[in-house]
Amino acid sequence: MMRRLIVGLFALMALMAWAGGARAQVVVRAPFVHVQVGPNGVYVQAPFVTVDVQKFRSGPVLVGNPPGGKLMLPPPPMPPLPGGVETGTRPPTLKEFAETFRPREGTHQAVVIHPSTGQPVKVEFTLPAGNPEVRLSGREVQFDYGKVEVEVRFTTNGGVKVDYKD
């Protein structure tokens, strides 16, 4: 009985030693995508791109297109706005701004599409405390607090004027 136990333990240790030296390889195939991870590195192929990262490889990673494929580049970033403001997404139109802006006390900066020029423009204005009625009329956004009114006007030449009325 003891002899069987010792032989069984040696067999288990030999099996564990053999399995420890084995290398795993994973292959994933899905429509339009092939991913392979193994002892030689990682290989990913999808429409318009192939990435091959080899284990212990020095130098740059090989990134290319499949044979006969076209390179799909991301869209270029939006150019910086006047005053050094850079945006990653399309700024809202004046209507979108008026519908989504939540007025709070303090100084606000916003980038919106100028209704006359169609170009992004930076707007800075200060609002008092209270809950104003927000109105949009033509090229103007009005914050009406009752006795106080703040008007953000977009001029036809591409400028912005902010008027504070008591």
Summary of the structure (lengths in Angstrom):
residues: 166
radius of gyration: 31.7
end to end distance: 101.2
largest distance: 101.2
contacts: 354
relative contact order: 0.08
helix: 16%
strand: 39%
